């Protein structure tokens, strides 16, 4: 397995404006607005919860995007790849963009739950990648240079400037947990299943 690089590592250590944004949203409820609350503590707890939600591995997220790449589509069809046959697919230098939408539910006292919906915009730049495919699943591969940037926003307001990672020193070889990442089958009309 490759080194675990969580998506949360692309966030700044402190998200100061998040507490202010969330406080405004939560205070829309009259009961919450009338309470004397430790907003700094609430903001810190929200930051911890958000980083926990974004503890997913960067390579797993990228693997899900690679599974939808056109060169892999035929390998999802059992009629076009014999069972157990290993295929190596190379994807040249490319950029992947992915928006994730983490949701944190907050309850304060007897007030109804409030769902806070965030947007995490990820951009990854990949030097190149070779993927091993067996039985319609990406098992792993080897990776060239990789660097990424991300920006977290709440209700359309960015909570920090986009942060860019260093070029990651991930091991050249990586594996996904069995059975690997499923490649959606491409139907005749071009739509994917699975």
C-alpha positions in Angstrom: 0.0 0.0 0.0 1.2 3.5 -0.7 1.7 6.1 2.1 -1.7 7.4 3.3 -2.1 11.0 2.2 -5.4 12.3 3.6 -7.3 15.0 1.7 -7.4 16.9 5.0 -3.7 17.4 4.7 -4.3 20.0 1.9 -6.3 22.2 4.3 -4.6 25.0 6.4 -4.0 24.2 10.0 -6.5 26.8 11.1 -9.8 27.7 9.3 -10.5 31.0 11.2 -13.3 32.2 9.0 -15.1 28.9 9.3 -16.2 29.6 12.9 -17.6 33.0 11.8 -19.5 31.6 8.8 -21.0 28.7 10.8 -21.9 30.9 13.8 -23.9 33.1 11.5 -25.7 30.1 10.0 -26.4 28.5 13.4 -27.6 31.8 14.9 -30.4 31.8 12.3 -32.2 29.6 14.9 -33.5 32.0 17.6 -32.8 29.4 20.4 -29.1 29.1 19.3 -28.8 32.9 18.7 -30.0 33.6 22.3 -27.5 31.1 23.9 -24.1 32.2 25.3 -21.8 29.7 23.5 -18.1 29.2 23.3 -17.9 29.8 19.5 -14.1 29.4 19.5 -14.6 25.9 20.9 -17.4 25.1 18.5 -15.2 26.3 15.6 -12.3 24.1 16.8 -14.6 21.1 17.1 -16.0 21.7 13.6 -12.5 21.9 12.2 -11.6 18.6 13.9 -14.9 17.0 12.5 -14.2 18.3 9.0 -10.7 17.0 9.0 -12.0 13.6 10.1 -14.6 13.6 7.3 -11.8 14.4 4.8 -9.5 11.7 6.1 -10.0 9.7 2.8 -6.9 8.8 0.9 -5.9 11.0 -2.0 -4.9 8.0 -4.2 -8.3 6.3 -3.5 -10.1 9.4 -4.7 -7.8 9.6 -7.8 -8.4 5.9 -8.4 -12.1 6.5 -8.6 -11.5 9.2 -11.2 -9.1 7.0 -13.2 -11.7 4.2 -13.2 -13.8 6.5 -15.4 -11.0 7.2 -17.9 -11.8 6.1 -21.5 -8.8 3.8 -21.9 -10.0 1.7 -19.0 -13.7 1.4 -20.2 -13.2 -1.7 -22.3 -11.4 -3.5 -19.5 -14.6 -3.4 -17.4 -16.4 -5.7 -20.0 -15.7 -9.3 -19.1 -16.2 -10.2 -22.8 -13.2 -8.1 -23.7 -10.8 -9.2 -21.0 -10.3 -12.8 -20.0 -10.8 -13.6 -16.3 -7.6 -13.2 -14.4 -5.8 -11.5 -17.3 -3.6 -8.6 -16.2 -3.6 -5.4 -18.3 -1.3 -2.4 -17.9 -2.8 0.9 -18.9 -0.7 4.1 -19.0 -2.3 7.5 -18.6 0.1 10.3 -19.6 0.4 13.6 -17.8 -3.0 14.9 -16.8 -5.0 17.0 -14.3 -8.0 15.7 -12.4 -10.6 18.0 -10.8 -13.0 16.7 -8.3 -15.6 18.4 -6.0 -16.4 16.7 -2.8 -19.3 17.8 -0.6 -18.7 16.9 3.1 -21.6 17.5 5.5 -21.4 17.9 9.2 -24.5 17.7 11.4 -24.5 20.0 14.5 -26.8 19.7 17.4 -26.8 22.3 20.2 -28.9 21.5 23.2 -32.5 20.8 22.3 -32.3 22.8 19.1 -33.0 20.8 15.9 -29.9 19.4 14.0 -28.4 21.7 11.4 -26.6 20.3 8.4 -23.5 22.3 7.4 -22.7 21.6 3.8 -19.2 22.3 2.5 -17.5 22.1 -0.8 -14.0 20.7 -1.1 -12.6 21.5 -4.6 -9.6 19.3 -5.4 -7.2 19.6 -8.3 -4.5 17.0 -8.7 -1.7 17.2 -11.3 -0.2 13.8 -12.2 3.0 13.4 -14.1 1.9 10.0 -15.4 0.4 6.8 -14.0 0.4 3.1 -15.1 -2.5 1.1 -13.7 -2.8 -2.6 -13.3 -6.3 -3.9 -14.2 -7.7 -7.4 -13.5 -11.3 -8.5 -13.8 -12.6 -5.0 -14.3 -10.8 -3.6 -11.2 -7.8 -1.3 -10.8 -5.5 -3.2 -8.4 -2.8 -0.5 -8.2 0.1 0.7 -10.3 3.0 3.1 -10.3 2.9 6.8 -10.3 5.0 9.7 -11.5 5.1 13.1 -9.9 1.9 14.2 -8.1 0.9 17.5 -6.5 -2.5 18.8 -5.6 -4.3 21.9 -4.5 -7.6 22.2 -2.6 -10.0 24.9 -1.5 -12.7 24.5 1.1 -15.8 26.7 0.9 -19.0 27.0 2.9 -22.2 28.3 1.2 -20.2 29.5 -1.8 -17.6 31.5 0.4 -14.0 30.2 0.3 -12.7 29.6 3.8 -9.0 30.0 2.8 -6.9 30.7 -0.3 -6.3 27.6 -2.4 -3.5 25.6 -0.8 -1.0 23.6 -2.9 0.8 20.6 -1.7 4.5 19.9 -2.3 5.3 17.4 -5.0 4.4 14.3 -3.1 7.1 11.7 -2.5 4.8 8.7 -2.7 6.2 5.3 -3.3 6.4 4.5 -7.0 4.3 1.4 -6.5 0.9 1.5 -4.9 -2.0 -1.0 -4.3 -5.6 -0.6 -3.6 -7.3 -2.9 -1.1 -8.8 -6.0 -2.7 -10.7 -6.3 -4.9 -9.5 -2.9 -6.1 -11.4 0.0 -7.6 -14.2 -1.2 -9.9 -14.3 0.2 -13.4 -17.8 1.1 -14.5 -19.0 -0.8 -17.6 -19.6 1.5 -20.6 -23.0 0.7 -22.1 -23.7 1.0 -25.9 -25.3 4.5 -25.4 -22.1 5.7 -23.7 -23.5 5.7 -20.2 -21.6 4.0 -17.4 -23.0 1.4 -15.0 -21.6 0.5 -11.6 
